[in-house]
Structure formats: C-alpha cells, structure tokens
C-alpha cells in the first residue's frame, strides 16, 4: 500500500490525502452507517421478541440452538436469512449468533426515515456482549447509496467503527456518493 489514498473532491478532481490509507478511509466513509445503526429504532429492535423460522431445529444441553434450511430471523426491523444458523445462549440471553449460507443476508432500518443497512457474506457472526458483527467471505455492507466490499468486514456497533480487509490481493472496494445537496446554498 502507498503512503496516501487518492480521493475525488467535490469538484470531481483527484486529490492525494497524505498518510491516509484505504482501510481507515473505509471506516470514515461508512461511519454514517455505524452511527445510524446505533440510533433509537435499532435499540428498540433489541427489546422486541425474536422470531426464528427454519426447516429443522435442534437444541442441545450446552445452550445452543442449530437451525437449518431456509432459516429466517426477525426482531423488529432486523432481518437475517441463512441456510444455517447457530445461536448460543447464556441462560435466556443470546450471546452469539452465526449465520451461514451461499450468502447469508442481514437487513436493518437504523431509524424510521433512513435507508436500511444491508449486508451479506458467506458467514455473518454477531457477538452480543461486544455488540460486534463480522462479515466473513465475499462480504458486502451498504446503506444506500454508499457501499463497501471485501473478504472480511468487521463492524463495531458501540464504537461506530468499520474495518475491512480485501481478498487475496488485499483490496477493499468502496463506493461513496457525496451528499447531493453539497455546495448548494440553504
């Protein structure tokens, strides 16, 4: 990686930002996604009942539930779809969820007037205590019109931080649309 990161300014000209590398830029560009997900309706989602649906369910004595076949989870505005989902509990509290599939899918509306946050990956892992989501394998995270792709995306909800790593060539792809009202007088 170089010593800086090329960005396009509001006039469309390229400018070099010394010392800024693509990974931190990814966190900055999508900080709005992270901040959005920490807003009230998402918090209200945590207080809603969780609805699980699948073709098959298995519960073991270790406090794990394994759901397979067209798995769907809903909690308020939160939706997760996968081929297989493993839920780990501590008592009645969900502590860890792993969703897997050709592509597992996540969708949540962070607040009523916002575009939904959408993500997919081969494996989506949620660590409840840390409020952290990992997207592993062909990872994609977006809140229209902004998006990021990489092999791994880690999203820390508490800190509002997104870290992304590329595939074999180490590249992360981002698309960021500046505010369309930028530059207009108000």
WOSULVEN-V587831 format. One line per field, one symbol per residue. ss: DSSP state (a for helix, b for strand, c for the rest). phi: phi as a letter, one per 30 degrees, with the letter a starting at -180 (. if undefined). A space follows every 10 residues. Layout:
ss = ???
phi = ???
//
This chain:
ss = cccbbbbbcc cccbbbbbcc caaaaaaaac aaaaaaacca aaaaaacccc bbbccbbbbc cccbbbbbbb bbbbbccbbb bbbbbbbbbb ccbbbbbbbb bbbbbbbbcc ccccccbbbb bbbbbbbccc cbbbbbbbbb bbbccbbbbb bbbbbbcccc bbbbbccccc ccbbbccccc cccccc
phi = .dcabdbcdd diddbcceid cedddedddc eedddddcde edddedcddc ccbadbbbcc ddiccccbih dbbbaiddbb badbbcccbb iccdcabbcb lebdbbaacd aeccdddbbb adbcbccddd hbcccbihdb babeccabba dbbcbcdddi bbcbbddedi cccbbbcded dejddc
//
